[in-house]
Amino acid sequence: MQKLINNNSNNKVAYVENIKDICKIKDLPNKKLCIVKTNFHDLSSLKKFMQKFPNIEFWLTSKDISRKNIIQANGYGIKNVLPYPFDIKVIRDFFRKNSSKISDDKYSCNMYNCIKGLNVMIVDDNQQNVELLVETISNAGLNIHTFTKPLEALEMIKHEAFDLFLLDVMMPEMSGFELAKEIKKTDLNKNSLIMFISAFSDAETKITGYDLGSCAYIDKPFDINVVRSQVLNMLKTKQLRDAMNKTRDSFVAMVAHDLKSPVNAEIRALELLLENTARADNSNNEIISDLLQAAKYMKNLVNNILYKYKFDNNCISLNKNFYSLKTIIEESIAEIKYVAAEKHQNITFSNKTIISNVFIDCLEIKRVLNNLLANSTEYAPRSSTIEIELSDNSSCLVVSVKNKIKGKAPENINEIFDKFVSFANSSKCVNSGLGLFVAKEIIEAHNGMINAELINDNFIKITFTIPKDHSTA
């Protein structure tokens, strides 16, 4: 076998029948590849040679190849295990790949720069597997965190964001699938990449992994070069995606911000024009009033877009003080009354509180009320009544807005608080699906709760609470 190898490798390959014979190889430091015949009983001594000659790639060859032996070899950092006798073509392929690797160095360097500093977590109960994975991706400049106990990993996941998780499937404390479910529940890591690595390669197990949101399922034993390529390319794709999302959100925020000034100017001009024509009893009042309400709708839409952008980028800061919730409701009703009057809708307000002062951000709570009332006037039939009630209990002030609905309500009514969700089509309305999403985020930022309920399939009632923790008379 050695003679055959020498004829095909330009003396860059060494072959030995026993690991102990490696020390007898002449000019070993000049070799590129060393193939060792083994029975897998003495791999620990081979690791010493691998550490001493890091520029040499070591392969194993054996008549006794099993899954267990291959996994054991991978655990020691062996990149390839060949059945004995092996085809000499694998050596020619090795040198062909290495010659092309030089031309890929510039690409690899650029890739490493792109993903440098990203956080990766490896969770595997086998320490040897962990070390092998770390070695596989350690030269990419990543921040790598490793755990052999899933429960310990879970604690860190709750408090720190990661870009990629490499998870073993079968672990004693908690399976990789169970850990993935917990990862998806966290705010910090619900959108992080997950890759499963397992010796279980049946179709059902793989499908389970992909159903849990995995971007790849890698079979053990694995090829180190393949896994490295998968990991680095997944991270690079994630970086490009995140950059595109950031650019898109910045563009939306810029457009919304630029629209605010002309919309506000249009509203004020229409208000002045409406005041002047009202004195002259001009017949154009109705047209001007319609234009004014359209401009106010655009203003509210722009504000909702800006709020969503701030929320997505963690830029929300509440400016709280003591305000009368009763007064804020009355002001919101006054602002919407013309829209309701045009549809012959009646708005009633019932105040069941004695003290309604509460510690809130007045502008943001007013935004909530404006969104709820705008939603009610949009979806309620003509000539119907919109009922607003302010009450309290031992811990909260409670506001509810109830109206009859036209069209068919969604099966899960609380889906209306999701981003970009509305039932405008079934109600023949125009709606961005942002108003109630924004309302929910504002209320929750005040440590309150908001929910919707259907009453007799014909009415919808939206209720939100504001804690009294800092309330005062």
C-alpha positions, 0 to 999 in steps of 0.5 A: 500500500505504501508503494502505491501511495508513493507513486501517486502522491509526490512523497507528500503522503505517509502510510503506517500499519500502526500508530506507534510507527508514525515516529519512524517516518522520515521527514514527517514534518514535510508530509501533508497527509498521514494515513494510519491503519488502526483497530481504534484501540489506541487513538489517544496516542495518535492525538499527541502526534496531531498536536505536535504536527498541526499542519499534517492531516491525519486519516484512519483506515480499518477493516472494522468500520462502524458508526461507533468507531467513526464517531470515536474518531471524529471525537479525536479530530480525525477528518476522514475514516477509510475502509481498508483497502482504500481507493488511491483516488481519495489521495488525488482528490485530497491534493486537488482540493488543497490546491484549489483551497488557496484560491478560496482564501480571499473569499474565506477571509471576506466571509470571516470578516462578515461574521466576526464577533457573532455569538454561537452556542454549542450544546452536546452532552459529549465533551469530545463532540463539543471540542470537535465542533469548536475546532471546526469553526474556531478560526472564524472569529466567532464568540463560541459558548459551549455546554454539556448540560442543556439546563445550564445552557437554557439559563444563559439563553434567557439572558443573552442573544445568540446568532446560531445554536448547534444542538445535539438531539439526544441528551439526558437532561433535555433533548435538543428538540425540547431545548429548541422549543424553549429557545423559540419562547425567548424574546432574545433568541426566538429568531436565532438560527438552529442547527441539529447535529445527531447520529439519528438520521431517520426521516421522521427525526429530521422532519421533526427538527425542521418543523421546529425551525431548524435551518439544517440537520447534520448527520453524525459522523460528519465531515468537518469541512462540510459542517464548517461551510454550512455554519459559516454560510448560514451565518453570512446569510443571516448577516445579509438578511439582518442588514436588508431588514435594517435598511428596509426599516430605516427607509420606512421610518424616513418616509414616515418622518418626512410625511409628518410635516406636510400632513400636519400642514395640510390638516391645519390649512384645512381647519382654518379653511373650514372655520372661514367657510363655516362663517360664510355658510359655504356649501363646500364645508362637507368637502373640506371636512372630508379632506380634513378627516382623510388628512387626519387618518394619514397622520394617524397612520404615519404615527403608527408606522413610526411607533412600530419602527421605534418598538422594533428597534427598542427606541420606545421611552415613555414620558409619564406623569399624572393625568386624568384618564377621564379627560383624555377619553373626552378629548379623544371622543371630541377628535373623532366625533366628526367622523362618527357624525358623518356615518350617523354613529353615536358615541356614548361615554359612561364614567363609573370612577370617582378618581381617574388620575393615573401615572401614564404617558398622556400622548401614548394613551391618547394614541391608544384611544384614537386607534380604538375609536378610529377602529370602531368608527371604521368597522361599526355599521352606519347609525350604530352606537359606540359605547365607551366605559371607564371603571376601576377595581382594586388595582386598575383603571379599566377602559372598554370600547364596544361597538357592533360589527359589520361583516365576519369577525376573525375566528380568533378575535385576539389575532386583531392585535397582531402586526398587519392583521385586520379583518378589513376585507370582510368588512369592506374597509381599508386598514393597515393592521397597525393600529391595534398592534400599536395599542397593545404594545403601548398598553403592555409598556404601561404594564397593563393588559388589553384583550378583545371579546365577541358578544353575541357574534354581533358586537366586539368589545376591546378592554384595556387596563392601566395599573393604579400603582402610582395613581393619585387624587 
